[in-house]
Amino acid sequence: MQARDPTRLITIFTPSFADEDNTNAQNLTVKEIVARLPPELFRVVMISEGKPDPRIFARNNTKLLPYYKHGNTALLLMRSIASRPDIYFYPRFGPLDRLVFGLRKNLRFKTAVVTHVVSAMSSATCGSLAARSIVEGDAVFANSAYVAETVHQTFGIRAGTIYNGIDRRFYFPRLNDVNVMRFHGAAAHSGIAFRFSVEPFFARHRI
């Protein structure tokens, strides 16, 4: 299998919002990861509806796609295909994600899916798009050891653990609280964990 050209940037497309005021837990995690990814290695394409996070706006090799009131699925699908992403990161559970999975299955759209699971899995979730993102994911991570265990029990897939990201400009530990400092340190470095988790995968596979 042909190895990836080490001089070419890895392109990531994520259906996540870069907006500064978007405090959805999943978007917060993606923003913290993107803000920490080295721009000399990763090109990132994501969505923006309002004022973007200044760290992401100032990041080199970052493209923000506008989000409109209507017609976003078709537009984002075309733009994502045009960007030729190596990684479809943090799939959600909407029509865009369903189309991307369909392209991968039926047209062999050569984009790797990296899934981050944030809720416990069970037999009740087996038919969901969340389950599909796990089963068809090229790399699967959970936001806690417990969630990772439910992924393994339900699907037989061993997921790594990457904690949800936090913005240390607004969330910080109490002074002299060692346990809280350890947790916040682990969460704040989720971008570093993501980088070193996916790089070995792409070192072994043709993108």
Rosetta constraint file for C-alpha pairs under 8 A:
AtomPair CA 1 CA 205 HARMONIC 6.91 0.50
AtomPair CA 1 CA 206 HARMONIC 6.22 0.50
AtomPair CA 2 CA 205 HARMONIC 7.37 0.50
AtomPair CA 2 CA 206 HARMONIC 5.34 0.50
AtomPair CA 3 CA 203 HARMONIC 6.90 0.50
AtomPair CA 3 CA 204 HARMONIC 6.85 0.50
AtomPair CA 3 CA 205 HARMONIC 6.20 0.50
AtomPair CA 3 CA 206 HARMONIC 5.10 0.50
AtomPair CA 3 CA 207 HARMONIC 7.93 0.50
AtomPair CA 4 CA 8 HARMONIC 7.90 0.50
AtomPair CA 4 CA 202 HARMONIC 7.19 0.50
AtomPair CA 4 CA 203 HARMONIC 6.77 0.50
AtomPair CA 4 CA 205 HARMONIC 7.15 0.50
AtomPair CA 4 CA 206 HARMONIC 5.47 0.50
AtomPair CA 4 CA 207 HARMONIC 6.28 0.50
AtomPair CA 8 CA 41 HARMONIC 7.85 0.50
AtomPair CA 9 CA 40 HARMONIC 7.12 0.50
AtomPair CA 9 CA 41 HARMONIC 5.14 0.50
AtomPair CA 9 CA 42 HARMONIC 5.35 0.50
AtomPair CA 9 CA 43 HARMONIC 6.12 0.50
AtomPair CA 10 CA 41 HARMONIC 6.25 0.50
AtomPair CA 10 CA 42 HARMONIC 4.83 0.50
AtomPair CA 10 CA 43 HARMONIC 5.98 0.50
AtomPair CA 10 CA 85 HARMONIC 7.73 0.50
AtomPair CA 10 CA 86 HARMONIC 6.13 0.50
AtomPair CA 10 CA 87 HARMONIC 7.78 0.50
AtomPair CA 11 CA 42 HARMONIC 5.84 0.50
AtomPair CA 11 CA 43 HARMONIC 4.59 0.50
AtomPair CA 11 CA 44 HARMONIC 5.80 0.50
AtomPair CA 11 CA 45 HARMONIC 7.56 0.50
AtomPair CA 11 CA 83 HARMONIC 7.77 0.50
AtomPair CA 11 CA 84 HARMONIC 7.40 0.50
AtomPair CA 11 CA 85 HARMONIC 4.85 0.50
AtomPair CA 11 CA 86 HARMONIC 5.21 0.50
AtomPair CA 11 CA 87 HARMONIC 6.44 0.50
AtomPair CA 12 CA 42 HARMONIC 7.06 0.50
AtomPair CA 12 CA 43 HARMONIC 6.09 0.50
AtomPair CA 12 CA 44 HARMONIC 4.77 0.50
AtomPair CA 12 CA 45 HARMONIC 6.08 0.50
AtomPair CA 12 CA 85 HARMONIC 5.41 0.50
AtomPair CA 12 CA 86 HARMONIC 6.01 0.50
AtomPair CA 12 CA 87 HARMONIC 4.75 0.50
AtomPair CA 12 CA 88 HARMONIC 6.07 0.50
AtomPair CA 12 CA 89 HARMONIC 6.55 0.50
AtomPair CA 13 CA 44 HARMONIC 6.00 0.50
AtomPair CA 13 CA 45 HARMONIC 4.73 0.50
AtomPair CA 13 CA 46 HARMONIC 5.97 0.50
AtomPair CA 13 CA 80 HARMONIC 6.61 0.50
AtomPair CA 13 CA 85 HARMONIC 5.78 0.50
AtomPair CA 13 CA 86 HARMONIC 7.91 0.50
AtomPair CA 13 CA 87 HARMONIC 6.20 0.50
AtomPair CA 13 CA 88 HARMONIC 5.09 0.50
AtomPair CA 13 CA 89 HARMONIC 6.10 0.50
AtomPair CA 14 CA 44 HARMONIC 7.80 0.50
AtomPair CA 14 CA 45 HARMONIC 6.45 0.50
AtomPair CA 14 CA 46 HARMONIC 5.22 0.50
AtomPair CA 14 CA 47 HARMONIC 7.71 0.50
AtomPair CA 14 CA 88 HARMONIC 5.78 0.50
AtomPair CA 14 CA 89 HARMONIC 4.85 0.50
AtomPair CA 14 CA 90 HARMONIC 6.11 0.50
AtomPair CA 14 CA 91 HARMONIC 7.09 0.50
AtomPair CA 15 CA 46 HARMONIC 6.01 0.50
AtomPair CA 15 CA 47 HARMONIC 6.39 0.50
AtomPair CA 15 CA 89 HARMONIC 7.63 0.50
AtomPair CA 15 CA 90 HARMONIC 7.21 0.50
AtomPair CA 15 CA 91 HARMONIC 6.69 0.50
AtomPair CA 15 CA 92 HARMONIC 7.20 0.50
AtomPair CA 16 CA 26 HARMONIC 7.89 0.50
AtomPair CA 16 CA 27 HARMONIC 5.71 0.50
AtomPair CA 16 CA 30 HARMONIC 6.98 0.50
AtomPair CA 16 CA 46 HARMONIC 5.88 0.50
AtomPair CA 16 CA 47 HARMONIC 5.79 0.50
AtomPair CA 16 CA 90 HARMONIC 7.69 0.50
AtomPair CA 17 CA 22 HARMONIC 7.16 0.50
AtomPair CA 17 CA 27 HARMONIC 6.00 0.50
AtomPair CA 17 CA 31 HARMONIC 7.93 0.50
AtomPair CA 17 CA 46 HARMONIC 6.40 0.50
AtomPair CA 17 CA 47 HARMONIC 4.72 0.50
AtomPair CA 17 CA 48 HARMONIC 5.25 0.50
AtomPair CA 17 CA 49 HARMONIC 7.27 0.50
AtomPair CA 18 CA 22 HARMONIC 7.59 0.50
AtomPair CA 18 CA 27 HARMONIC 7.40 0.50
AtomPair CA 18 CA 31 HARMONIC 6.29 0.50
AtomPair CA 18 CA 46 HARMONIC 6.72 0.50
AtomPair CA 18 CA 47 HARMONIC 6.03 0.50
AtomPair CA 18 CA 48 HARMONIC 5.29 0.50
AtomPair CA 18 CA 52 HARMONIC 5.21 0.50
AtomPair CA 18 CA 53 HARMONIC 5.90 0.50
AtomPair CA 18 CA 56 HARMONIC 7.03 0.50
AtomPair CA 18 CA 64 HARMONIC 7.61 0.50
AtomPair CA 19 CA 48 HARMONIC 5.65 0.50
AtomPair CA 19 CA 49 HARMONIC 6.55 0.50
AtomPair CA 19 CA 50 HARMONIC 5.72 0.50
AtomPair CA 19 CA 51 HARMONIC 5.41 0.50
AtomPair CA 19 CA 52 HARMONIC 3.99 0.50
AtomPair CA 19 CA 53 HARMONIC 5.44 0.50
AtomPair CA 20 CA 50 HARMONIC 7.91 0.50
AtomPair CA 20 CA 51 HARMONIC 6.03 0.50
AtomPair CA 20 CA 52 HARMONIC 4.95 0.50
AtomPair CA 20 CA 53 HARMONIC 4.07 0.50
AtomPair CA 20 CA 54 HARMONIC 7.36 0.50
AtomPair CA 21 CA 51 HARMONIC 7.66 0.50
AtomPair CA 21 CA 53 HARMONIC 7.87 0.50
AtomPair CA 22 CA 27 HARMONIC 6.96 0.50
AtomPair CA 22 CA 28 HARMONIC 7.43 0.50
AtomPair CA 23 CA 27 HARMONIC 6.76 0.50
AtomPair CA 23 CA 28 HARMONIC 5.95 0.50
AtomPair CA 24 CA 28 HARMONIC 6.09 0.50
AtomPair CA 25 CA 29 HARMONIC 6.32 0.50
AtomPair CA 25 CA 164 HARMONIC 7.63 0.50
AtomPair CA 26 CA 30 HARMONIC 6.36 0.50
AtomPair CA 26 CA 164 HARMONIC 7.74 0.50
AtomPair CA 27 CA 31 HARMONIC 6.06 0.50
AtomPair CA 28 CA 32 HARMONIC 6.20 0.50
AtomPair CA 28 CA 164 HARMONIC 7.91 0.50
AtomPair CA 28 CA 165 HARMONIC 6.36 0.50
AtomPair CA 28 CA 166 HARMONIC 6.73 0.50
AtomPair CA 28 CA 167 HARMONIC 7.77 0.50
AtomPair CA 29 CA 33 HARMONIC 6.29 0.50
AtomPair CA 29 CA 164 HARMONIC 5.26 0.50
AtomPair CA 29 CA 165 HARMONIC 4.21 0.50
AtomPair CA 29 CA 166 HARMONIC 6.69 0.50
AtomPair CA 29 CA 190 HARMONIC 7.99 0.50
AtomPair CA 30 CA 34 HARMONIC 6.01 0.50
AtomPair CA 30 CA 90 HARMONIC 7.68 0.50
AtomPair CA 30 CA 165 HARMONIC 7.41 0.50
AtomPair CA 31 CA 35 HARMONIC 5.94 0.50
AtomPair CA 31 CA 53 HARMONIC 7.90 0.50
AtomPair CA 31 CA 56 HARMONIC 7.46 0.50
AtomPair CA 31 CA 165 HARMONIC 7.96 0.50
AtomPair CA 32 CA 36 HARMONIC 6.48 0.50
AtomPair CA 32 CA 165 HARMONIC 5.48 0.50
AtomPair CA 32 CA 166 HARMONIC 6.47 0.50
AtomPair CA 32 CA 167 HARMONIC 6.63 0.50
AtomPair CA 32 CA 188 HARMONIC 7.38 0.50
AtomPair CA 32 CA 190 HARMONIC 7.34 0.50
AtomPair CA 32 CA 191 HARMONIC 6.46 0.50
AtomPair CA 33 CA 37 HARMONIC 6.29 0.50
AtomPair CA 33 CA 165 HARMONIC 7.02 0.50
AtomPair CA 33 CA 189 HARMONIC 7.98 0.50
AtomPair CA 33 CA 190 HARMONIC 6.03 0.50
AtomPair CA 33 CA 191 HARMONIC 3.79 0.50
AtomPair CA 33 CA 192 HARMONIC 7.49 0.50
AtomPair CA 33 CA 194 HARMONIC 7.24 0.50
AtomPair CA 34 CA 44 HARMONIC 7.43 0.50
AtomPair CA 34 CA 56 HARMONIC 7.11 0.50
AtomPair CA 34 CA 191 HARMONIC 6.76 0.50
AtomPair CA 35 CA 55 HARMONIC 6.03 0.50
AtomPair CA 35 CA 56 HARMONIC 5.66 0.50
AtomPair CA 35 CA 59 HARMONIC 7.31 0.50
AtomPair CA 35 CA 191 HARMONIC 7.62 0.50
AtomPair CA 36 CA 191 HARMONIC 5.27 0.50
AtomPair CA 36 CA 192 HARMONIC 6.82 0.50
AtomPair CA 37 CA 41 HARMONIC 7.78 0.50
AtomPair CA 37 CA 42 HARMONIC 6.61 0.50
AtomPair CA 37 CA 191 HARMONIC 6.14 0.50
AtomPair CA 37 CA 192 HARMONIC 7.14 0.50
AtomPair CA 37 CA 195 HARMONIC 6.85 0.50
AtomPair CA 38 CA 42 HARMONIC 6.19 0.50
AtomPair CA 39 CA 43 HARMONIC 6.31 0.50
AtomPair CA 39 CA 59 HARMONIC 6.97 0.50
AtomPair CA 39 CA 60 HARMONIC 5.72 0.50
AtomPair CA 39 CA 61 HARMONIC 5.85 0.50
AtomPair CA 39 CA 62 HARMONIC 7.94 0.50
AtomPair CA 40 CA 61 HARMONIC 7.86 0.50
AtomPair CA 42 CA 61 HARMONIC 7.29 0.50
AtomPair CA 43 CA 61 HARMONIC 4.82 0.50
AtomPair CA 43 CA 62 HARMONIC 5.78 0.50
AtomPair CA 43 CA 63 HARMONIC 7.99 0.50
AtomPair CA 44 CA 61 HARMONIC 6.46 0.50
AtomPair CA 44 CA 62 HARMONIC 4.79 0.50
AtomPair CA 44 CA 63 HARMONIC 6.26 0.50
AtomPair CA 45 CA 62 HARMONIC 5.89 0.50
AtomPair CA 45 CA 63 HARMONIC 4.72 0.50
AtomPair CA 45 CA 64 HARMONIC 5.91 0.50
AtomPair CA 45 CA 65 HARMONIC 7.23 0.50
AtomPair CA 45 CA 80 HARMONIC 7.91 0.50
AtomPair CA 45 CA 83 HARMONIC 7.93 0.50
AtomPair CA 46 CA 62 HARMONIC 7.94 0.50
AtomPair CA 46 CA 63 HARMONIC 6.50 0.50
AtomPair CA 46 CA 64 HARMONIC 5.19 0.50
AtomPair CA 46 CA 65 HARMONIC 6.07 0.50
AtomPair CA 47 CA 64 HARMONIC 5.28 0.50
AtomPair CA 47 CA 65 HARMONIC 4.70 0.50
AtomPair CA 47 CA 66 HARMONIC 6.05 0.50
AtomPair CA 47 CA 67 HARMONIC 6.42 0.50
AtomPair CA 48 CA 52 HARMONIC 6.42 0.50
AtomPair CA 48 CA 64 HARMONIC 5.76 0.50
AtomPair CA 48 CA 65 HARMONIC 5.87 0.50
AtomPair CA 48 CA 66 HARMONIC 5.30 0.50
AtomPair CA 48 CA 67 HARMONIC 5.98 0.50
AtomPair CA 49 CA 66 HARMONIC 5.88 0.50
AtomPair CA 49 CA 67 HARMONIC 5.04 0.50
AtomPair CA 49 CA 68 HARMONIC 7.34 0.50
AtomPair CA 52 CA 56 HARMONIC 6.96 0.50
AtomPair CA 52 CA 57 HARMONIC 6.03 0.50
AtomPair CA 53 CA 57 HARMONIC 6.12 0.50
AtomPair CA 54 CA 58 HARMONIC 5.99 0.50
AtomPair CA 55 CA 59 HARMONIC 6.16 0.50
AtomPair CA 56 CA 62 HARMONIC 7.24 0.50
AtomPair CA 57 CA 62 HARMONIC 7.49 0.50
AtomPair CA 65 CA 76 HARMONIC 7.80 0.50
AtomPair CA 67 CA 72 HARMONIC 6.46 0.50
AtomPair CA 68 CA 72 HARMONIC 6.21 0.50
AtomPair CA 71 CA 75 HARMONIC 6.48 0.50
AtomPair CA 72 CA 76 HARMONIC 5.73 0.50
AtomPair CA 73 CA 77 HARMONIC 6.01 0.50
AtomPair CA 73 CA 95 HARMONIC 6.71 0.50
AtomPair CA 73 CA 96 HARMONIC 5.33 0.50
AtomPair CA 74 CA 78 HARMONIC 6.24 0.50
AtomPair CA 74 CA 96 HARMONIC 7.80 0.50
AtomPair CA 75 CA 79 HARMONIC 6.13 0.50
AtomPair CA 76 CA 80 HARMONIC 5.80 0.50
AtomPair CA 76 CA 96 HARMONIC 7.58 0.50
AtomPair CA 77 CA 81 HARMONIC 6.12 0.50
AtomPair CA 77 CA 96 HARMONIC 6.57 0.50
AtomPair CA 77 CA 99 HARMONIC 7.90 0.50
AtomPair CA 77 CA 100 HARMONIC 7.64 0.50
AtomPair CA 78 CA 82 HARMONIC 6.06 0.50
AtomPair CA 79 CA 83 HARMONIC 6.23 0.50
AtomPair CA 80 CA 84 HARMONIC 6.65 0.50
AtomPair CA 80 CA 85 HARMONIC 6.86 0.50
AtomPair CA 81 CA 85 HARMONIC 7.07 0.50
AtomPair CA 84 CA 111 HARMONIC 7.85 0.50
AtomPair CA 85 CA 111 HARMONIC 6.11 0.50
AtomPair CA 86 CA 110 HARMONIC 7.34 0.50
AtomPair CA 86 CA 111 HARMONIC 4.94 0.50
AtomPair CA 86 CA 112 HARMONIC 6.03 0.50
AtomPair CA 86 CA 207 HARMONIC 5.94 0.50
AtomPair CA 87 CA 111 HARMONIC 5.41 0.50
AtomPair CA 87 CA 112 HARMONIC 4.73 0.50
AtomPair CA 87 CA 113 HARMONIC 5.72 0.50
AtomPair CA 87 CA 114 HARMONIC 6.74 0.50
AtomPair CA 88 CA 111 HARMONIC 6.34 0.50
AtomPair CA 88 CA 112 HARMONIC 6.00 0.50
AtomPair CA 88 CA 113 HARMONIC 4.79 0.50
AtomPair CA 88 CA 114 HARMONIC 6.23 0.50
AtomPair CA 89 CA 113 HARMONIC 6.01 0.50
AtomPair CA 89 CA 114 HARMONIC 4.92 0.50
AtomPair CA 89 CA 115 HARMONIC 6.41 0.50
AtomPair CA 90 CA 113 HARMONIC 7.83 0.50
AtomPair CA 90 CA 114 HARMONIC 6.13 0.50
AtomPair CA 90 CA 115 HARMONIC 5.07 0.50
AtomPair CA 90 CA 116 HARMONIC 5.74 0.50
AtomPair CA 91 CA 97 HARMONIC 6.08 0.50
AtomPair CA 91 CA 113 HARMONIC 7.63 0.50
AtomPair CA 91 CA 114 HARMONIC 7.63 0.50
AtomPair CA 91 CA 115 HARMONIC 6.25 0.50
AtomPair CA 91 CA 116 HARMONIC 7.93 0.50
AtomPair CA 91 CA 133 HARMONIC 6.89 0.50
AtomPair CA 92 CA 97 HARMONIC 6.24 0.50
AtomPair CA 92 CA 130 HARMONIC 7.43 0.50
AtomPair CA 93 CA 97 HARMONIC 6.18 0.50
AtomPair CA 93 CA 98 HARMONIC 7.38 0.50
AtomPair CA 93 CA 129 HARMONIC 5.67 0.50
AtomPair CA 93 CA 130 HARMONIC 6.39 0.50
AtomPair CA 94 CA 98 HARMONIC 6.46 0.50
AtomPair CA 95 CA 99 HARMONIC 6.20 0.50
AtomPair CA 96 CA 100 HARMONIC 6.27 0.50
AtomPair CA 97 CA 101 HARMONIC 6.25 0.50
AtomPair CA 98 CA 102 HARMONIC 6.19 0.50
AtomPair CA 98 CA 129 HARMONIC 7.41 0.50
AtomPair CA 99 CA 103 HARMONIC 6.15 0.50
AtomPair CA 100 CA 104 HARMONIC 6.28 0.50
AtomPair CA 101 CA 105 HARMONIC 6.23 0.50
AtomPair CA 102 CA 106 HARMONIC 5.85 0.50
AtomPair CA 102 CA 107 HARMONIC 7.66 0.50
AtomPair CA 103 CA 107 HARMONIC 5.00 0.50
AtomPair CA 103 CA 108 HARMONIC 6.27 0.50
AtomPair CA 103 CA 109 HARMONIC 5.36 0.50
AtomPair CA 104 CA 108 HARMONIC 4.55 0.50
AtomPair CA 104 CA 109 HARMONIC 4.23 0.50
AtomPair CA 104 CA 110 HARMONIC 6.56 0.50
AtomPair CA 104 CA 111 HARMONIC 7.21 0.50
AtomPair CA 105 CA 109 HARMONIC 7.38 0.50
AtomPair CA 110 CA 207 HARMONIC 6.82 0.50
AtomPair CA 111 CA 207 HARMONIC 7.16 0.50
AtomPair CA 112 CA 137 HARMONIC 7.30 0.50
AtomPair CA 112 CA 138 HARMONIC 5.80 0.50
AtomPair CA 112 CA 207 HARMONIC 7.64 0.50
AtomPair CA 113 CA 133 HARMONIC 7.61 0.50
AtomPair CA 113 CA 136 HARMONIC 7.55 0.50
AtomPair CA 113 CA 137 HARMONIC 4.90 0.50
AtomPair CA 113 CA 138 HARMONIC 5.32 0.50
AtomPair CA 113 CA 139 HARMONIC 6.69 0.50
AtomPair CA 114 CA 137 HARMONIC 5.82 0.50
AtomPair CA 114 CA 138 HARMONIC 5.97 0.50
AtomPair CA 114 CA 139 HARMONIC 4.84 0.50
AtomPair CA 114 CA 140 HARMONIC 5.90 0.50
AtomPair CA 114 CA 141 HARMONIC 7.85 0.50
AtomPair CA 115 CA 133 HARMONIC 6.30 0.50
AtomPair CA 115 CA 134 HARMONIC 6.43 0.50
AtomPair CA 115 CA 137 HARMONIC 6.08 0.50
AtomPair CA 115 CA 138 HARMONIC 7.95 0.50
AtomPair CA 115 CA 139 HARMONIC 6.33 0.50
AtomPair CA 115 CA 140 HARMONIC 4.80 0.50
AtomPair CA 115 CA 141 HARMONIC 6.10 0.50
AtomPair CA 116 CA 140 HARMONIC 6.04 0.50
AtomPair CA 116 CA 141 HARMONIC 4.76 0.50
AtomPair CA 116 CA 142 HARMONIC 5.36 0.50
AtomPair CA 116 CA 143 HARMONIC 7.05 0.50
AtomPair CA 117 CA 134 HARMONIC 7.96 0.50
AtomPair CA 117 CA 140 HARMONIC 7.49 0.50
AtomPair CA 117 CA 141 HARMONIC 6.09 0.50
AtomPair CA 117 CA 142 HARMONIC 4.49 0.50
AtomPair CA 117 CA 143 HARMONIC 6.32 0.50
AtomPair CA 117 CA 147 HARMONIC 7.33 0.50
AtomPair CA 117 CA 148 HARMONIC 7.90 0.50
AtomPair CA 118 CA 142 HARMONIC 6.00 0.50
AtomPair CA 118 CA 143 HARMONIC 5.43 0.50
AtomPair CA 118 CA 144 HARMONIC 7.87 0.50
AtomPair CA 118 CA 147 HARMONIC 7.04 0.50
AtomPair CA 119 CA 147 HARMONIC 6.22 0.50
AtomPair CA 120 CA 146 HARMONIC 7.65 0.50
AtomPair CA 120 CA 147 HARMONIC 4.91 0.50
AtomPair CA 120 CA 150 HARMONIC 5.82 0.50
AtomPair CA 120 CA 151 HARMONIC 7.28 0.50
AtomPair CA 121 CA 125 HARMONIC 6.11 0.50
AtomPair CA 121 CA 126 HARMONIC 7.91 0.50
AtomPair CA 121 CA 147 HARMONIC 7.11 0.50
AtomPair CA 121 CA 150 HARMONIC 5.28 0.50
AtomPair CA 121 CA 151 HARMONIC 5.67 0.50
AtomPair CA 121 CA 154 HARMONIC 6.50 0.50
AtomPair CA 122 CA 126 HARMONIC 6.88 0.50
AtomPair CA 122 CA 150 HARMONIC 6.77 0.50
AtomPair CA 122 CA 151 HARMONIC 7.82 0.50
AtomPair CA 122 CA 154 HARMONIC 5.65 0.50
AtomPair CA 123 CA 154 HARMONIC 6.50 0.50
AtomPair CA 125 CA 130 HARMONIC 7.45 0.50
AtomPair CA 125 CA 131 HARMONIC 6.39 0.50
AtomPair CA 126 CA 131 HARMONIC 5.40 0.50
AtomPair CA 126 CA 154 HARMONIC 7.84 0.50
AtomPair CA 127 CA 131 HARMONIC 6.40 0.50
AtomPair CA 127 CA 132 HARMONIC 7.63 0.50
AtomPair CA 128 CA 132 HARMONIC 6.58 0.50
AtomPair CA 129 CA 133 HARMONIC 6.23 0.50
AtomPair CA 130 CA 134 HARMONIC 6.54 0.50
AtomPair CA 131 CA 135 HARMONIC 6.16 0.50
AtomPair CA 132 CA 136 HARMONIC 5.75 0.50
AtomPair CA 132 CA 137 HARMONIC 7.76 0.50
AtomPair CA 133 CA 137 HARMONIC 5.36 0.50
AtomPair CA 134 CA 140 HARMONIC 6.31 0.50
AtomPair CA 135 CA 155 HARMONIC 7.22 0.50
AtomPair CA 135 CA 157 HARMONIC 7.79 0.50
AtomPair CA 139 CA 159 HARMONIC 7.82 0.50
AtomPair CA 139 CA 198 HARMONIC 7.54 0.50
AtomPair CA 140 CA 158 HARMONIC 7.76 0.50
AtomPair CA 140 CA 159 HARMONIC 5.10 0.50
AtomPair CA 140 CA 160 HARMONIC 6.55 0.50
AtomPair CA 141 CA 148 HARMONIC 7.16 0.50
AtomPair CA 141 CA 159 HARMONIC 4.69 0.50
AtomPair CA 141 CA 160 HARMONIC 4.48 0.50
AtomPair CA 141 CA 161 HARMONIC 5.33 0.50
AtomPair CA 141 CA 162 HARMONIC 6.31 0.50
AtomPair CA 142 CA 147 HARMONIC 5.85 0.50
AtomPair CA 142 CA 148 HARMONIC 5.10 0.50
AtomPair CA 142 CA 159 HARMONIC 6.08 0.50
AtomPair CA 142 CA 160 HARMONIC 6.12 0.50
AtomPair CA 142 CA 161 HARMONIC 4.89 0.50
AtomPair CA 142 CA 162 HARMONIC 6.06 0.50
AtomPair CA 142 CA 163 HARMONIC 7.46 0.50
AtomPair CA 143 CA 147 HARMONIC 6.71 0.50
AtomPair CA 143 CA 148 HARMONIC 7.48 0.50
AtomPair CA 143 CA 161 HARMONIC 5.60 0.50
AtomPair CA 143 CA 162 HARMONIC 5.12 0.50
AtomPair CA 143 CA 163 HARMONIC 4.43 0.50
AtomPair CA 143 CA 164 HARMONIC 5.81 0.50
AtomPair CA 144 CA 148 HARMONIC 6.23 0.50
AtomPair CA 144 CA 161 HARMONIC 5.69 0.50
AtomPair CA 144 CA 162 HARMONIC 6.95 0.50
AtomPair CA 144 CA 163 HARMONIC 6.16 0.50
AtomPair CA 145 CA 149 HARMONIC 6.19 0.50
AtomPair CA 145 CA 161 HARMONIC 6.19 0.50
AtomPair CA 146 CA 150 HARMONIC 6.47 0.50
AtomPair CA 147 CA 151 HARMONIC 6.33 0.50
AtomPair CA 148 CA 152 HARMONIC 6.39 0.50
AtomPair CA 148 CA 158 HARMONIC 6.97 0.50
AtomPair CA 148 CA 159 HARMONIC 5.30 0.50
AtomPair CA 148 CA 160 HARMONIC 6.83 0.50
AtomPair CA 148 CA 161 HARMONIC 6.76 0.50
AtomPair CA 149 CA 153 HARMONIC 6.13 0.50
AtomPair CA 149 CA 158 HARMONIC 7.66 0.50
AtomPair CA 149 CA 159 HARMONIC 7.82 0.50
AtomPair CA 150 CA 154 HARMONIC 5.96 0.50
AtomPair CA 151 CA 155 HARMONIC 5.79 0.50
AtomPair CA 151 CA 156 HARMONIC 7.01 0.50
AtomPair CA 151 CA 157 HARMONIC 6.30 0.50
AtomPair CA 151 CA 158 HARMONIC 7.02 0.50
AtomPair CA 151 CA 159 HARMONIC 6.90 0.50
AtomPair CA 152 CA 156 HARMONIC 4.41 0.50
AtomPair CA 152 CA 157 HARMONIC 4.67 0.50
AtomPair CA 152 CA 158 HARMONIC 5.21 0.50
AtomPair CA 152 CA 159 HARMONIC 7.08 0.50
AtomPair CA 153 CA 157 HARMONIC 7.87 0.50
AtomPair CA 162 CA 187 HARMONIC 7.70 0.50
AtomPair CA 162 CA 190 HARMONIC 6.05 0.50
AtomPair CA 162 CA 193 HARMONIC 6.77 0.50
AtomPair CA 162 CA 194 HARMONIC 7.30 0.50
AtomPair CA 163 CA 186 HARMONIC 7.09 0.50
AtomPair CA 163 CA 187 HARMONIC 5.20 0.50
AtomPair CA 163 CA 190 HARMONIC 6.31 0.50
AtomPair CA 164 CA 187 HARMONIC 5.84 0.50
AtomPair CA 164 CA 190 HARMONIC 7.07 0.50
AtomPair CA 165 CA 187 HARMONIC 4.99 0.50
AtomPair CA 165 CA 188 HARMONIC 5.49 0.50
AtomPair CA 165 CA 189 HARMONIC 7.45 0.50
AtomPair CA 165 CA 190 HARMONIC 5.78 0.50
AtomPair CA 165 CA 191 HARMONIC 7.86 0.50
AtomPair CA 166 CA 171 HARMONIC 6.83 0.50
AtomPair CA 166 CA 184 HARMONIC 7.60 0.50
AtomPair CA 166 CA 187 HARMONIC 6.20 0.50
AtomPair CA 166 CA 188 HARMONIC 5.50 0.50
AtomPair CA 167 CA 171 HARMONIC 6.02 0.50
AtomPair CA 167 CA 188 HARMONIC 7.00 0.50
AtomPair CA 168 CA 172 HARMONIC 5.51 0.50
AtomPair CA 168 CA 188 HARMONIC 7.02 0.50
AtomPair CA 172 CA 181 HARMONIC 7.92 0.50
AtomPair CA 172 CA 184 HARMONIC 7.11 0.50
AtomPair CA 173 CA 177 HARMONIC 6.92 0.50
AtomPair CA 173 CA 180 HARMONIC 5.70 0.50
AtomPair CA 173 CA 181 HARMONIC 5.35 0.50
AtomPair CA 173 CA 184 HARMONIC 6.86 0.50
AtomPair CA 174 CA 180 HARMONIC 7.22 0.50
AtomPair CA 174 CA 181 HARMONIC 7.62 0.50
AtomPair CA 177 CA 181 HARMONIC 6.19 0.50
AtomPair CA 178 CA 182 HARMONIC 6.19 0.50
AtomPair CA 179 CA 183 HARMONIC 6.37 0.50
AtomPair CA 180 CA 184 HARMONIC 6.15 0.50
AtomPair CA 181 CA 185 HARMONIC 5.95 0.50
AtomPair CA 182 CA 186 HARMONIC 6.28 0.50
AtomPair CA 183 CA 187 HARMONIC 6.26 0.50
AtomPair CA 184 CA 188 HARMONIC 5.84 0.50
AtomPair CA 185 CA 189 HARMONIC 6.29 0.50
AtomPair CA 186 CA 190 HARMONIC 6.71 0.50
AtomPair CA 189 CA 193 HARMONIC 6.49 0.50
AtomPair CA 190 CA 194 HARMONIC 6.10 0.50
AtomPair CA 191 CA 195 HARMONIC 6.20 0.50
AtomPair CA 192 CA 196 HARMONIC 6.34 0.50
AtomPair CA 193 CA 197 HARMONIC 5.97 0.50
AtomPair CA 194 CA 198 HARMONIC 6.25 0.50
AtomPair CA 195 CA 199 HARMONIC 6.11 0.50
AtomPair CA 196 CA 200 HARMONIC 7.12 0.50
AtomPair CA 197 CA 201 HARMONIC 7.48 0.50
AtomPair CA 198 CA 202 HARMONIC 6.47 0.50
AtomPair CA 199 CA 203 HARMONIC 6.08 0.50
AtomPair CA 200 CA 204 HARMONIC 6.47 0.50
AtomPair CA 201 CA 205 HARMONIC 6.42 0.50
AtomPair CA 202 CA 206 HARMONIC 6.95 0.50
AtomPair CA 202 CA 207 HARMONIC 6.99 0.50
